[in-house]
């Protein structure tokens, strides 16, 4: 397979699997669907009522940035994020996942504020916050009738597969080997900086071609490394296994030659990027 074909296949993979592109499709859906826009209008009014009230000093200070922000954008961003939520996901987890959409520097404050915003916006009935029993943890599920195409995109966009063509050369700490997006090369929220992280080493590791041992993964079935304690854990393992073999098949069908990208943590340790296919898994 020549390099031009590999580059085009890589571009198509990124458009299919990269969550950064899925956000744009979901935003278009939220902005163009009549029912979603009714929910947005309702959410804006409810947020205005929430923000006009006076609270204790530290809460007033924490909420102050919201008064300068576009409430429509906040509501639409939350609804886009809610589209990704799987039924029964913990409220605390959802709050943490969506907190970054506020753009606050203070992460704990962002999580607390997002939790309060979710509590307000659930009154729009676009999503529900609920408990199955008195002692159960609060969970979230959305009531959004997504088109099947968007459901498929969301399902596929959880993790990017390895690259089919040689990654782009990294030129600074906010760059990427991928063709359609850039990203911080330092792992962890709030850890980004512009100091030396040895880009030459990352470029060398990124440019090393790899392949799957198809004979091995066809002969030996992947097994869990511990017993399941709940049906949910068994379902998670089944989904992981199914997705893994889908990505193994994709890589094999696209030539079985690929590249992993790499990042560093704040102490300089290098980690290969990937979930189903990478060199530092179990």
N, C-alpha and C positions, 0 to 999 in steps of 0.2 A: 504494500500500500504506500503510494507516494505521500510526501509531506503535505502537499496542498489538500489532499483528501482528508488527511488526519486533522489538519487545522479546521476544515469545514465541519467535520464530525464533532470536534471538540467544541466548536461554537454552538452547534445544535444541542449538545449535551448540557452546556451551561444554561442555555435558554430553557431547557426542559427541567433541569434539576436545581438550579440556583434559586434559593428563596428570595434573593434580592429582586429577581424579575417577577416572581409570583406576587410580591407585594403590589407591584404596579397593576397587575391584572385584577387583584382583589379590590384595589382602590377604585379602579374603573367601574367594577360591579357595584360597590357601595355608592358611588357618585351618580350612577345611571339607573339604578333600580328604584322604582317609585316607593316600594315598601321600606327599603333601607333609608331613603331620604326622609320619609315620615319619622322613622326612628331617630335619625340625626337631628331633625328639628325638635323633637320631643326631648332628646338628650341635651341639646343646647339650653333649652329653657330650664331643665332641671339642674344643670350645672350653674346657671345664673342664680337660681334660688339658693343653691348650696354656698356659692361664693359671696353672696351679699350679706350673709350672716356674720356675726362677730363671735370668735371663739377665744380660747385662752391664748396668751401671747405667743408661745412657741409655735402653735398651730397656725396662727395668723401669719407669722413670718414664713413658715413653710409653704403656705398657700399663696403668698404674695406674688410669686412669679406667674401664677396662672392668670392673674388679672391683666397681665401684659400679653398673654398668648391668645391665639386665634382659637376660640372655643369650638368652632366647626372642625378645624383640623384635629383638635384633641379627640373629639367624638368619633370622627371618621377613622383616625389612627387606631383608636381602641377597638372599633368594630372590625377593622381589617385584622388586627391581632387576634380578636376573638374567633375569627374564621378558622384559625389554625388549631384551636383548642379541641382536644379529644374529649368526648363525653366522660364526665366523672373526674376530670382533672382537678387537683387540689386548688382551692382558692389562693392559698399562699404561693403556690407555684405559678399560677397565672399572673398574680400581682407582680412577682419578680420578673417574669418573662416580658411583661408589657411595660415595666418601669422605664426601660431605656428609651421608649418612645417619647417621654417627656423632655429628655435632653438635660436633666439635672446633673450637676457635678457630684452632688451628695447622693450616693446610691441608696443608703437606708431611707433618706427623706423621700427619694423618688418612689421606693417600694410602698412606703406608708401612704403617700399621696395617691398613688395609683390604686391602692386597695380602697381608699375612700371614693375615688372616682368610679370604680367598678360598682361599689355599693349604691352610688347614685344612679348610674346608667342602667343597672339591672332593672330599674323601674320602667324602662322603655319596653321591656319584654323581648328585646332583641336577644338577650341571654338571661339565664337564671343562675342565681346563687342559692344552693340548697343543702340540706342535711338529710340523710336517710333515717337517722335516729337521733335521739337527744344527745348521745355521746359521740356521734360520728363527726368527722372533720367536715368543714364546709367545702363544697365542690362546685364546679362551674360546668354548664353545658349551654351551647348556643342554640337558638331557634331559627337559624338562618337557612332558608331553602336554597342552598348553593346549586348552580348548574353542575351536571356531572363532569363537564370538562374541567371546571375549577376544582372539584373534589379530586379528580385524578392528578391535577397539577400539584395540589397541596400534598397528596400522598407521596408523590415522587420527589418533592422538594426538600425532604428532611435533611439529606446529606448529598454533597457533591461527590461523584465518583472520581477516581484518579484521572489525570490528564492524558489524552491520547497523543498530543504533540508535545515537543519540548517546551517547558514553561517559559514565559517571558522572563527576561533578566530583571532581577530586583535592583532598583536604583536608589531607593530610600526606604525608610522604616514604614512608610504607608504606601506599599506597592504590592503587587500580587503576580504570581506566575500565570494566573488565569487570564483569559482573553477579554472578558467583559466586565470585570470589576477590580477595584483595589481594596485593600484591607490592611489593618494594622498587623505588623509582623510580631508584635509582642503580645503574648497570651495574657488574658485576665483583664477585666474591666478596670479602667482607670490607670493601667500600667504603661500606656503608650508614652514614648519619648523619642527624641531625635538623636540620641547618642549612638555610639558605635555598637553595632550588634553583629559585626563580621558578615556583611552581606555576601562576600566572596565565598565563604563556607556554605551558606544557604544556597547560593547559586550552583555550587558544585553538587550538593546533595540533590537539589531539584532536577539537575540535568542527567541523573543516573537512570537509565531505562530499566524497567522491571517487567516480569511476566508471571502469570499464575502457572503453577504446576497442575495443569488440567487433569492429568492422569491421577494425581493424588486426591484432589477434591472430588473426583468422580468415583473413586474407590472407597474412600472413607467418609462417613457421614459425620457432620459436626454435632457434638453432644454438649449439653450444659455442664458446667463445672461445679454445680451444687444443686441440692434438692429444692424443688419449688415449695414455697410455704402457702401460696394463695393461687387461685385460678387466674388472677390478673398477671402474676409472674409467668405462668405457663403461656398465657396468651402473648405476653411481651416477647418471650423467647421464640414462639412460633412465628411472630411477625418479623423479628430480627433474622431468623433463619431463612424465611421466605425472601426477604429483601436481599440478604447476602447472596443467595443463589441467583437472584435476578441480576445483581451487579456482576457476579462472576460470569454469567452468560453474556451480559452486555460487553464486558471486556474481551472475552474470547471471540465473540462475533465481530468485534471491531479491531481485530488483528492481534490481540494478546501482547501488546507492547504498550506500556504506559509509564507515567511518571507521577511520583508523589511530591506534593509541595511540603514545605517545612516552615515552622515558626519557632520562636524561642520564648521561654518564660523570663520573668524579670531577673533571674539569676543566670541567664545565658544558656540554660539547658535546651537542647534542640528536640523538637517533637514532630514526627511525621503527621500530616493532616489527613484525616479520613476516619471512617467508622467501620464500614463493612470490609474494606481492603486497606490495610496499612501494616507497617513492619514492626509496630510496637504493641500489637494486640496480644490477647492471651493465647 
